[in-house]
Amino acid sequence: MPSIDIRLKQSKQLILLILLLLIGSIGIIFSLQILWWVKAILVFVTLGYGLSILLFHGFLLGRNAVLGIRQAHEGCWHLFTNNQAVLGELMGDSTVTTLLCVLRFKIQGEKLKRSCVIFNDSMKADDYRRLLVYLKCYKS
């Protein structure tokens, strides 16, 4: 099978999901029976955190936001972020669906695994289909 080289773009589905969660969280805060100044503090903190998630992960501006992946060899992938490129081993606990992929990588020198969530609208349809086929064949 030919090598896979994918450049990721912003996912409208992810941005919409983040915005819906942010709006829902603020709605829940307003429905609480607490003092107004406590509500204001909670809304301020929630908005700040939610907007940082939107910028860093939704709009791919974070230093560890994955901008691309490339297959190095069987089971190993290059992950390209805003500040570095690392080599990682694709782990078996990755999840592959037609809507999104959650790829888990073991990076040399790091204790924790690194996750990469890829929605189907963050790349060309043909590239996503090719990635799905490769991952389903590799995992089995």
GITA-V954349 format. One record per helix or strand of 2 or more residues. SS is the DSSP state (H for helix, E for strand). FROM is the first residue (numbers start at 1). TO is the last residue. If there is no record, write none. Layout:
SS:FROM:TO
SS:FROM:TO
//
This chain:
E:5:7
H:12:31
H:36:58
E:66:73
E:76:81
E:85:90
E:95:96
E:100:107
E:114:119
H:125:139
//
